[in-house]
Amino acid sequence: MIKNKIKSRQGIFLALALDLNLALPLAHQIRIRNREKRLRSRARLQATFMVKILLVEDNEMNRDMLSRRLERKGYQVAIAVDGQQALTLATSGAPDLILMDMSLPVVDGWEATRLLKAGEQTKQIPIIALTAHAMAEDERKAREAGCDDYDTKPIELERLLGKIEALLSRRPAS
């Protein structure tokens, strides 16, 4: 409770009592809620800090859009435009996760995934298939090739981030 004295023109002092018991806790709750949001956001960034994603996508518009969105979420993104580049970068760049378009030039995503999962250096890297093909048969084919998960285009970022975070949380601690 806050009390304030006010002097009137006639020299009479009045006591004004304001009960701010509701206002102060509400303001305090808002500060706490905002602080918790900042801490969650910071924790998410720290969890993704230095996480390297290899994005394998031949379509320039898709590649640009998705790479910028992932970078804004705190991921480091390396890019390959075909399956052959993906094989090279996955071996030399040691990504934490690969987002693999399945319809690629040179070496397609199906074969690139099979080769990565057969390689001693790359077999533990989680791979998420990205494809415009949304049939159950396509998902089965992607998993048989070695993909750990599957997502359809157009990409819904929150859904993809959930899949990325789920696969990254299964990684052995280094």
N, C-alpha and C positions, 0 to 999 in steps of 0.2 A: 504494500500500500504506500502510495506517495502522497504526502501532505504538502500543501503549498499555502503560504499566507499572502493574502492580497490586501493592500491598503486602499480604502475607498477615499473619496474626496472629503468626507466628514471626519477622517482620522480614525475610522473604525476598522479594526482588523477582522477579517473573516477567515475562517479556516476552510480550505477547499480540499476535500479528500477525494482522490481518484483511485479507484480500485482497478489496477491494471494486471491483476492476476491472470486474466485470460490472454491479454495482448502479449505480455512478455513470454509466456511459454510458447505461444504460437510462433513468435519471431525466433525463439530459440529452436523450435522444431524445424523451422524452415532452414536455419543455419546448419543444423545437424543433417538434414536431408540433403542439402547442397554439398556439404562436406563428404557425405557418404557417396554421392554420385561422382564427385571428383576422385575419391579414393578408388572406387570401382573402375572408373575410366583409366586411372593411372595403373591399376593392377592389370587391367586388360592389355594396356600398352606394354607394360613390363613383361607380361607373359608372351607377347608377340615380338618383343624387342629382339632383333637379330635373327628372327625366324626367316629363313630364306625359302621362297616359293619359286619353283621353276614353272613358268607359264608357257605351255607349248600350244601356240595358236597361229594359224596361217592368215586368218582374216585380220587385216590391220585395224579396222574399227573395233572389233571385239577385243583384240589384244590391247589397244590403247585404253578403252573404257575400263576393262577389268583390271589392268595393271595399275591405273591411277586410283581406282577404288580400293584395291588391296594396300597400296602404299599409304593412302590416307588412314587406313586402319592400323598402320604401324609395321606392316610386313615389308621385307626387302624382296624385290621381285626381279628375277632374271628371266630373259625371254628367249625362246627358240621359235623359229618359224616353220620348222619341219621336223620330222622324226629323227633324221640324222643329226641335226643340231641338238636335239633333246638328248640323244645318247651321249654325245660329246660333253655337253654341259652338265649332265647328271653325273658323269664320271669325274670331271675335273672340278666342278663347282660345289659338290656335296650339298645339294638342297635338302631341306627338311621335309619337303612335300612337293609333289608334282601335280599340276593341273594339266591334263592331257586331252587336247582335242583329238577325236578319233579319226577324223577325215583330214589327213595331212598329205602334202606332197613328199616326194623322195621316199621316205619310209613312213607308212601310215601309223596312226596311233595304236592300232591293235598289235602290229609287229613290234613297234618301239617298246610297248609295255611288256610284251613277252621277253624281249631281249634284256630289258632292265631288270625284270624279276629273275632272269636266269644268271645275271651278272653278280659275282661275289661282292663287289663294291656297292652295288645299287639295289640289291634284292630287298633290303629292309626299308627303302624309301616308300612311304605311302603314296599311292597314285589315285587321283580322282578323275574318272573319265568325264569329259565334257562333250556332249553331243546333242544335235538337234533331233536325233532319233529317240523317241520317247516310248517305244514299245517294250514290253516285258522281255521279249527276246533279245533286244539290244542291251538291256541291263545284264542279262545272263551272259551274253557274249563278252561284254566288258569285264565281268568278274572272272570268266574263264580265261581271259587273256592275262589276268593278274591284277586288275584294278581293285583297290580296296573299297572304293565307293564310286558312286555314279551320280551325275547331275545333268539335267537337261537345259538346253538353251531355249529361249533366252534365260540368262542367269538371273536368279532371284538372289541378291547378295546376302541377305540375312540367312537364308537356307544354306547357301554355300559356306558361309562363315561358320555355321553350326557344324557342318561336316568337317571342315578344316580343323576346327578346335577339337572335335571328338577324336579325329585321327592323331593329332599332335599330342593329345593328352595320354595316348597309349604308348608313346615313345618311351624307350628305356632312358632312365636318367643318365646323363653323360658326365 
